[in-house]
Amino acid sequence: CHGTQGQGTTAGTRLAPDPLPAEGIAAFIRSTNTQMPAYSAKLLSDGDVADIAAFLRTIPPAKSPDQIPALRGL
């Protein structure tokens, strides 16, 4: 739903780069009222959420078009 790099899609919002802290992610997923289902701590532990947050922090920002040789000058 959120794309292969957390970039967001029409089905899910952008998660990376610069994700929320693990506590913010946990608060959202435990009580969301969006299309995304809520996940209790029984289904997705605080450790799991911390792992997700750690992964999201490893995703670098997208390159700007001028850093991509095929797109220079377009």
N, C-alpha and C positions, 0 to 999 in steps of 0.2 A: 504493500500500500504506500510506503514512504519512499520507494525507489531503491535501487541497489546501493546507492551511496548516501541514503538519507536526504536526498535532494528534494524530495516531495514530488507528488504527482496529483492528478485530479482526484485520486481516492484518499490520499493522505498528505498531511502537511510536511513541510521541511523540518528535518530533525538535526541536520548537520550542514555545514560546520557550525561551530559555536553552540553546542547543545545546552539545554538546561542542565543544572547540576542534578545528580542522582535523586536528591530529595524532591526537586521540582518535578522530575519525570515520574517518580513514585506517586506523588500527590495527584498528578494529572491522571495517570492510568488507573488509580484506585477509585477515582470519583468522577470520571469523565461523563459528560452528557452529550457527547458527539456521536457520530456514526461508529467510532471505534468502541468496541466493547470494553467495559471496565474489567480489570484483572485484580482479584484479591491477592493478598500476600500468600494465601494457600496455593494459588495457581502460579504466581510469579513472585518469588521471594525477594526480599530487599537485596540479597546478594546477587540475584539475577538482574535486578534493575541496575545495581552498581556495575555489573559486567557490561550491560547494554550502554550505560553512560560512558564507561571507559572506552568501549569500541567507538562510539560516536565521536569522542574527543580525538581519535586517531585519524579521522577523515579530514584531509586538507581542503582548503577552499578551492573552488574551481579556478582554473587559469583565466586570465582576461584574454579576450580575442587577440590582442596584439602580441601575446606570448605564444600563440599557436601559429607556426609558420604558414600553414595552408590558409589561414584567415587574415593574414596581414594585408592591409590595403583594401579590404572589402568595405 
